[in-house]
Amino acid sequence: MYKISFLNQGKVYELFAAQVSSSDLSYGFIEVSELVFDGDDSVVIDPTDERMREEFADVEVLHIPMHSVIRVEQVKKRGTCVIRDSKTGEKVTHLPVDGPRRKR
């Protein structure tokens, strides 16, 4: 199991995968496959985990540019997927909602 931290649209994503390797697609990329999220049997749903599951739902292999990768760690077990602010490092607790916002 691997924990991959990388920059994505101004945020730091931390997710888990079973496979990580250098990319055959192009030099300067890493391939991340078999993404691992919380099981569906969980009573409590983590909104960040759910957002990542939806964002990467149809992804078979994620090709991440090397310059976006912060860290790849081999871990014993899966932890929590996190999205952090790239400047402060704090967890992002309010996730942007897709679509137009209503005026109040």
Secondary structure, DSSP 8 states (H G I E B T S, - for coil): -EEEEEEETTEEEEEEEEEEEE-SS-TTEEEEEEEE---TT-SS--HHHHHHHHHTTT-SEEEEEGGGEEEEEE-SS----EEEETTT--B--S---SS-----
